[in-house]
Amino acid sequence: DEDEDEDGDEDEDEDEDEDEDTYFTNMPLSWKMKPNVFSADLGNVIPHPRIKCDIFAVDLSAYHGLDIKNPHEMWYCLNTDMPLLEIDVQSWLFLAYITGDIEIPTSEIMRKQNEKDIIDSMDVPMIRLAMDAYYRRAVGELCEENEEHWFNNGTDSRYIAEYEKYKKYNLRLLARNMCDCSYPLNIGTYEHLNEMGEQLVRNDVECCLGRFRLKPNVKSRDTYRDFDASEVKSIYSGKAPVLLRKLWLDLEESDYDDLLEKSLNEGNSEIITPFVVPFKGYIERKIKVIDDISSSFDEVLACA
């Protein structure tokens, strides 16, 4: 890592402002990681005095996308591999803050919640690996000493289980935002994902395994798009995707002409999803609030 010296310490010459926004330096002295798959091999690894946060869910200068110093400034902070869903949730969250459905916390409350999230995330091995230089060094040395260690194999069941914990934690953060902004899809809570949430985690992990299972340096026309997606299922219908008719690299434009012709002949039927009804009512209410804000703003300008 270019940001570390040989002892695992990050460069001490970074800009002070960057340190403030990038590194968390208040880990409790009494903190110990919860028992996990590395505990027997590593014991208790004391955390680095500066936990790097800019590569994970928590940006110390922001709270759920709100700038802590100026919460009227907002930006998207994406943590999952489902950016379209996450951008939509973040947009609903911003709208809820703008219209007053959610009260903007004080900067002190924001910072305390960020600290709690950082401490919680440090109990997830794959997340701590990215944040804590001492832990990363300890795990790295363990895997270097034993090339057959399961953590060196992305298809080992233990690696997959840890990868799933990492993905699940990120989705729990998204579930919390969904609950806060009354998003019209319920995948559970920060504390507990429901079946829809669990299926989203399985879908995410299965898609990543499609890449992990590709064998390097093996002459093959298989790509990650050709993996067995039977465990990837719709969170609404439970249906799995249809397999490609050929390998991805062998597909021709004409291979699906029959389905295209059938679709054109049948016409496009209106599909109503579970989003439509609550979304319509929510938007109508928001439009009224925004119109009221605009009218008030116009009155202020007229008096200026």
Secondary structure, DSSP 8 states (H G I E B T S, - for coil): -TTB-TTS-B-TTS-HHHHHHHEE----TT------TTHHHH------SSEE-TTSS--TTEETTEESS-TT-B-----SS-HHHHHHHHHHHHHHHHHTSS----HHHHHHHHHHHHHHHTTSHHHHHHH-HHHHHHHHHHHHH-TT-GGG-TTSHHHHHHHHHHHHHHHHHHHHHHHHTT-S---B-SS-B-HHHHHHHHHHHHHHHHHHTS-TT------GGGS--TT---TTT-------SS-GGG--GGGGHHHHHHHHHH-------TTHHHHHHHHHHHHHHHHHHHHHHHHHHHH-
